[in-house]
Amino acid sequence: MDVFVKLKGWLQELTEVGLLLLCLSIVAEILFGSPVPFLGSGVVTNISALIGNLGEQGVVGLVALGVIIHLFKKK
């Protein structure tokens, strides 16, 4: 069971780092324009498309949005 606790901790930390990198890339793209050389291209465009797709999917989009919100919330 200790392995699962450690694995869960690692996954939570990786998710948090991923969200921080996502926020950094959004801010960098807003400040420096698109594309930012070291972050790839179109982060804001991709997020806008994701939000549009979630809106078109109905109930599945709501469930996905709930999962995303859950990831952003801290316990």
CYANA upper distance limits for C-alpha pairs under 8 A (distance plus 0.5 A):
  1 MET  CA      5 VAL  CA      7.02
  2 ASP  CA      6 LYS  CA      6.77
  3 VAL  CA      7 LEU  CA      6.55
  4 PHE  CA      8 LYS  CA      6.45
  5 VAL  CA      9 GLY  CA      6.71
  6 LYS  CA     10 TRP  CA      6.72
  7 LEU  CA     11 LEU  CA      6.65
  8 LYS  CA     12 GLN  CA      6.64
  9 GLY  CA     13 GLU  CA      6.71
 10 TRP  CA     14 LEU  CA      6.60
 11 LEU  CA     15 THR  CA      6.55
 12 GLN  CA     16 GLU  CA      6.68
 13 GLU  CA     17 VAL  CA      6.67
 14 LEU  CA     18 GLY  CA      6.57
 15 THR  CA     19 LEU  CA      6.70
 15 THR  CA     71 LEU  CA      8.39
 16 GLU  CA     20 LEU  CA      6.71
 17 VAL  CA     21 LEU  CA      6.68
 18 GLY  CA     22 LEU  CA      6.64
 19 LEU  CA     23 CYS  CA      6.72
 19 LEU  CA     72 PHE  CA      8.36
 20 LEU  CA     24 LEU  CA      6.64
 21 LEU  CA     25 SER  CA      6.59
 22 LEU  CA     26 ILE  CA      6.76
 23 CYS  CA     27 VAL  CA      6.74
 24 LEU  CA     28 ALA  CA      6.51
 25 SER  CA     29 GLU  CA      6.50
 25 SER  CA     39 LEU  CA      6.91
 25 SER  CA     43 VAL  CA      7.38
 26 ILE  CA     30 ILE  CA      6.70
 26 ILE  CA     43 VAL  CA      6.86
 26 ILE  CA     44 VAL  CA      6.65
 27 VAL  CA     31 LEU  CA      6.61
 28 ALA  CA     32 PHE  CA      6.29
 28 ALA  CA     33 GLY  CA      8.05
 28 ALA  CA     36 VAL  CA      7.53
 29 GLU  CA     33 GLY  CA      5.36
 29 GLU  CA     34 SER  CA      5.99
 29 GLU  CA     35 PRO  CA      7.27
 29 GLU  CA     36 VAL  CA      6.39
 29 GLU  CA     43 VAL  CA      7.81
 29 GLU  CA     44 VAL  CA      7.83
 30 ILE  CA     34 SER  CA      8.12
 32 PHE  CA     36 VAL  CA      7.22
 34 SER  CA     41 SER  CA      6.79
 34 SER  CA     42 GLY  CA      6.71
 35 PRO  CA     39 LEU  CA      8.23
 35 PRO  CA     40 GLY  CA      6.86
 35 PRO  CA     41 SER  CA      4.86
 35 PRO  CA     42 GLY  CA      6.56
 36 VAL  CA     40 GLY  CA      6.61
 36 VAL  CA     41 SER  CA      6.79
 37 PRO  CA     41 SER  CA      8.06
 42 GLY  CA     46 ASN  CA      6.42
 43 VAL  CA     47 ILE  CA      6.73
 44 VAL  CA     48 SER  CA      6.60
 45 THR  CA     49 ALA  CA      6.68
 46 ASN  CA     50 LEU  CA      6.63
 47 ILE  CA     51 ILE  CA      6.70
 48 SER  CA     52 GLY  CA      6.68
 49 ALA  CA     53 ASN  CA      6.60
 50 LEU  CA     54 LEU  CA      6.67
 51 ILE  CA     55 GLY  CA      6.81
 52 GLY  CA     56 GLU  CA      6.93
 53 ASN  CA     57 GLN  CA      6.83
 53 ASN  CA     61 GLY  CA      8.04
 54 LEU  CA     58 GLY  CA      7.74
 54 LEU  CA     60 VAL  CA      8.11
 54 LEU  CA     61 GLY  CA      4.70
 54 LEU  CA     62 LEU  CA      7.58
 54 LEU  CA     64 ALA  CA      7.85
 54 LEU  CA     65 LEU  CA      7.72
 55 GLY  CA     61 GLY  CA      6.54
 55 GLY  CA     62 LEU  CA      8.32
 56 GLU  CA     61 GLY  CA      7.72
 57 GLN  CA     61 GLY  CA      5.35
 57 GLN  CA     62 LEU  CA      8.44
 58 GLY  CA     62 LEU  CA      6.92
 59 VAL  CA     63 VAL  CA      6.76
 60 VAL  CA     64 ALA  CA      6.68
 61 GLY  CA     65 LEU  CA      6.49
 62 LEU  CA     66 GLY  CA      6.61
 63 VAL  CA     67 VAL  CA      6.85
 64 ALA  CA     68 ILE  CA      6.77
 65 LEU  CA     69 ILE  CA      6.63
 66 GLY  CA     70 HIS  CA      6.58
 67 VAL  CA     71 LEU  CA      6.83
 68 ILE  CA     72 PHE  CA      7.00
 69 ILE  CA     73 LYS  CA      6.83
